[in-house]
Each structure stands twice: as structure tokens, then as C-alpha cells.
Amino acid sequence: MGSTANEGRDGYLAFVESNQHRLLRSAFLICGNRHQAEDLLQDALLKLALRWTSVRDGDPAAYVRTILYRDAVSWWRRRRREWLSPTPPEQAAPDRDGALRLTLHDALGLLPPRQRAVLVLRYYEDLTEVATAEALGVTVGTVKSQCHMALRRLREVAPDLTGDGRSTRSGDPTTGLEVNK
């Protein structure tokens, strides 16, 4: 093995070490099942390893996220069932707002897979509508409509996510859940 191969391997390992927890959390939020999230991430990282030399100079995290979301959608299409996990994956930092996170996790579990994927990409990964559409392989209009329906559904099933318990119709937006009413 030459020095170029070692450099490529070292770069790949450094990328995995620095990004695996964030990518695992994203996978978990998308599929709602810790074991499936680990499997999705493992498959995505394997696909990344096979293409590392052509992807490493670009944005490998975006490449992995695209693989994660597309593989998750393929899994949903094959099985058409959701598996919810009773516990989130371990977290490196202490959770300061655990009740709110649990409420959000439970509410996300009530959404259809595509709506959940759109919300995670748009608000957790902070992707644009165009980047979300590219990652999911859908149109921007689909992202907008799925986001609108998902936010409306979240407001119905978890009104305490609006911030201070007030109705979101008061015209005083306090969180991102008021977007696209």
C-alpha cells in the first residue's frame, strides 16, 4: 500500500470520527429506530469508502446525508412500516431540555416518513429547500408541501412545542413551528 492510499485511508477515518455522531443522530431522527439508523449509517459509510477518492475534495457529509435519506426512503418503500425506538441514541453532551426533546421525538414519530425526512433535513440539518429536494430526489414543491403539512401536524399533536403554550395563531411566532401556517 502506497503513501497515497494511506493518506486516503487516514482522511476517511478522520472524516468518520469527526462526523459519525451527527450523522447517526440524523439517521435516527429520520427512521425513528436506533438499530435501523446504525445500519443505514454503516451502509452509507461503506458506500462513501468505496467512492472516497472522488468525494473527499467536495462535501463528503452531504454525500453521506444523501445516501442516508435515499436509503431510508427505499427502506420505507419496501416495508411500508415504521419502527419506533423507546430511547434515543446516547448523547455526548448533557441534555438541558430533555422534556422538549422527548416531546419533539414523540411528535416526529407520529409523522409519515417523508414528512419526517423533510423536517429533519430542513430544520435539523439546516438545508435549503433545493438541497432537501436534491437529497430526497423530489421537487422543491414537494418539499414545501410536505413541510407545510408536517408543521401543521406537529402543531396539532404537540402544541407545547410552540414555546410558551400559547396558540400559534396569535401572530407572535416564537419557534420555527409557526413557519408556513
C-alpha positions in Angstrom: 0.0 0.0 0.0 1.5 3.4 -1.0 1.5 6.6 0.9 -1.3 8.0 -1.2 -3.5 5.0 -0.2 -2.6 5.6 3.5 -3.4 9.3 3.2 -6.8 8.5 1.7 -7.5 5.9 4.4 -6.4 8.4 7.1 -8.6 11.1 5.6 -11.6 8.8 5.5 -11.1 7.6 9.1 -10.7 11.2 10.3 -14.0 12.2 8.5 -15.8 9.2 10.1 -14.5 10.0 13.5 -15.5 13.7 13.4 -18.9 13.2 11.8 -20.3 9.8 12.8 -22.3 11.0 15.9 -24.1 13.8 14.0 -24.8 11.5 11.1 -26.1 8.8 13.4 -28.4 11.3 15.1 -29.7 12.4 11.7 -30.3 8.8 10.7 -32.1 8.2 14.0 -34.4 11.2 13.5 -35.3 10.1 10.0 -36.1 6.4 10.7 -37.0 6.5 14.4 -35.2 3.3 15.2 -31.7 3.2 16.7 -30.7 -0.2 15.1 -32.0 0.8 11.7 -30.2 4.1 12.0 -27.0 2.3 12.8 -27.5 0.0 9.8 -28.3 2.9 7.5 -25.2 4.8 8.6 -23.0 1.8 8.3 -24.2 1.2 4.7 -23.8 4.9 3.9 -20.2 5.0 5.2 -19.4 1.8 3.3 -20.6 3.5 0.1 -18.6 6.6 1.0 -15.5 4.5 1.5 -15.9 3.0 -2.0 -16.1 6.5 -3.5 -13.8 8.3 -1.1 -11.2 9.4 -3.6 -13.8 11.2 -5.8 -15.8 12.6 -2.9 -13.2 13.7 -0.4 -12.4 17.0 -2.0 -16.1 18.0 -2.2 -18.5 17.8 0.7 -18.5 14.2 2.0 -21.0 14.9 4.7 -23.6 16.0 2.1 -22.8 12.8 0.1 -23.4 10.6 3.2 -26.6 12.5 4.1 -28.0 12.0 0.6 -27.2 8.3 0.8 -28.8 8.1 4.3 -32.1 9.7 3.2 -32.4 7.9 -0.1 -31.7 4.5 1.5 -34.2 5.3 4.2 -36.8 6.2 1.7 -36.0 2.9 -0.2 -36.4 1.0 3.0 -39.8 2.6 3.7 -41.0 1.8 0.2 -40.0 -1.8 0.6 -41.5 -2.3 4.1 -44.2 0.4 4.5 -43.9 0.1 8.3 -42.4 2.2 10.9 -40.4 1.0 13.8 -40.2 3.4 16.7 -37.4 3.2 19.3 -38.2 3.7 23.0 -34.9 5.5 23.6 -32.7 7.9 21.6 -29.1 7.1 20.9 -26.5 8.1 23.5 -25.6 11.8 23.6 -22.2 13.2 24.1 -23.4 16.4 25.9 -25.9 16.6 28.7 -29.4 17.3 27.6 -30.6 20.6 29.1 -34.1 20.5 27.6 -35.0 16.8 27.8 -38.7 17.1 28.1 -39.0 19.3 25.0 -36.7 16.9 23.1 -38.8 13.9 24.1 -42.0 15.7 23.1 -40.5 16.6 19.7 -39.2 13.0 19.2 -42.7 11.6 20.0 -44.3 14.1 17.7 -41.9 13.2 14.9 -42.8 9.6 15.4 -46.4 10.4 14.5 -45.5 11.9 11.1 -45.3 9.9 7.9 -41.7 9.1 6.8 -41.4 11.6 4.0 -42.7 14.5 6.2 -40.3 13.5 9.0 -37.4 13.4 6.5 -38.3 16.8 5.2 -38.4 18.4 8.7 -35.1 16.8 9.7 -33.4 17.9 6.6 -34.8 21.4 6.7 -34.6 22.2 10.4 -32.1 19.8 12.0 -29.6 19.6 9.1 -30.5 23.3 8.1 -30.6 22.5 4.4 -32.3 24.8 1.9 -35.5 23.7 0.1 -33.4 23.0 -3.0 -30.8 20.9 -1.2 -33.6 19.0 0.6 -35.3 18.2 -2.7 -32.0 17.0 -4.1 -31.3 14.8 -1.1 -34.7 13.2 -1.3 -35.0 13.1 -5.0 -38.2 15.1 -5.2 -39.2 18.5 -6.4 -38.9 21.7 -4.4 -42.7 22.0 -4.5 -43.0 18.6 -2.8 -40.6 19.7 -0.1 -42.7 22.8 0.5 -46.0 21.0 0.7 -44.6 18.2 2.9 -43.0 20.7 5.2 -46.3 22.7 5.4 -48.3 19.5 6.2 -45.7 18.2 8.7 -45.6 21.5 10.6 -49.4 21.7 10.7 -49.5 18.1 12.0 -46.8 18.9 14.7 -48.8 21.8 15.9 -51.9 19.6 16.3 -50.1 16.7 18.1 -47.7 18.7 20.2 -49.0 22.2 20.9 -46.4 22.6 23.7 -43.7 22.8 21.1 -44.8 26.4 20.2 -42.7 27.8 23.0 -44.9 29.2 25.8 -48.0 27.2 25.4 -49.9 29.9 23.5 -51.7 29.2 20.3 -49.6 29.6 17.2 -52.4 31.6 15.6 -51.7 34.6 17.9 -49.4 36.1 15.3 -46.4 36.0 17.6 -44.1 33.3 16.2 -41.7 32.1 18.9 -40.3 28.9 17.2 -39.8 27.5 13.8 -43.1 25.7 14.0 -45.0 28.8 13.1 -43.5 28.9 9.6 -45.8 28.1 6.7 -49.1 28.2 8.6 
